[in-house]
Amino acid sequence: MAQLQVFKLVNQQQTEVTVTNFGASIYQIKTLDRHQNLGTITVTLAQPEDLLKERTFLGATVGPFAGRIWQGKWTDQHGQPQTDLEINDQPNAIHGGSHGFDTLLWQTISADNRRVVFQTPKLPDYPGLRAEVTYELTDENALTIKLQATTSRVWPLNPTNHTYFNLRANEENSLATQELQIRAQQYYRLDEDQLPLAQPAPVQKTDYDLRQPTALAEIFQSQDSQLRQLHGLNHPFILADKLAPQASLTDPVSGRTLSIQTDRSLIIAYTANHFDGHWRNNLGQPINRHAGVALECQELPDAWHYAGNQPTLLTPERGATTLETLKFGLN
């Protein structure tokens, strides 16, 4: 029977990345601040075993599809409607259903102190689908996250990593003074089910203009109706180009920085609006609203229902690879 396994990656910058085979997840990332203090920059439970107690998505590989699919309906490569996805967020399917990637004990294919490779076990809800996730930490202080997938039958595929970041090392249980930048000229507003609206909107002259580093307090204090209703961000931002970094997070107090480069088309920025203190972090503190931000690299959720968007399908004829690079630094 598969068991929980935990591995630590380290580099010459003293960065530590702890990963686990449960959900092929990042459990914890530690980096130095400007005073050479090592601190946890991810929203992290007290111990890896706590991930088994309740579905949290903290650090998890979410898939085969991230986000919501309207009524669980999708279309295969021949234009044939499919309705075999579990409706687990009425009236929609979300995050791979109740047996998504994040709920599984993955198989460990290889592991050392720089690189770990996990592979899915048998997937009863997605027969024929197999995925591998590779985490690799370099001495240049970059963590690469690569997912490769193959299948013997067609499935929707839109995975992401769901790590929540707080560069203050969780010493301040809010992101208000941390600065977020996303290189996006357009974003999607959401409907009442938090599905993207049909057409993207320009960020210019809105509170969603994050093209320059912006203190997240401005988001949390915004009078924008949707930001007030949702208590923060949960929006897809269309990446303007492939130049690095496409997104960054900076903490002016600790000096820590995080930059992200991806081959995906957009980033969903989610400011942990639903956290309510139910869970406790590695410091024993309640994990409250805005305790971290997830920067989810993916394609447009539910792309079948939007004109001009190409759904991401995994077919027997063509495998898929997604790549994301997290770069840690100081300023």
QUIFEN-V227283 format. One record per helix or strand of 2 or more residues. SS is the DSSP state (A for helix, B for strand). FROM is the first residue (numbers start at 1). LEN is the number of residues. If there is no record, write none. Layout:
# QUIFEN-V227283
ss:SS from:FROM len:LEN
ss:SS from:FROM len:LEN
This chain:
# QUIFEN-V227283
ss:B from:6 len:5
ss:B from:16 len:5
ss:B from:25 len:8
ss:B from:38 len:3
ss:A from:48 len:5
ss:B from:60 len:3
ss:B from:68 len:2
ss:A from:70 len:3
ss:B from:74 len:2
ss:B from:81 len:2
ss:B from:92 len:3
ss:A from:101 len:3
ss:B from:107 len:5
ss:B from:115 len:5
ss:B from:130 len:8
ss:B from:142 len:9
ss:B from:155 len:2
ss:B from:160 len:3
ss:B from:164 len:2
ss:B from:179 len:4
ss:B from:184 len:4
ss:B from:201 len:2
ss:B from:214 len:2
ss:A from:216 len:5
ss:A from:225 len:6
ss:B from:234 len:6
ss:B from:247 len:4
ss:B from:256 len:7
ss:B from:266 len:5
ss:B from:276 len:6
ss:B from:286 len:3
ss:B from:293 len:6
ss:A from:303 len:3
ss:B from:313 len:3
ss:B from:320 len:11
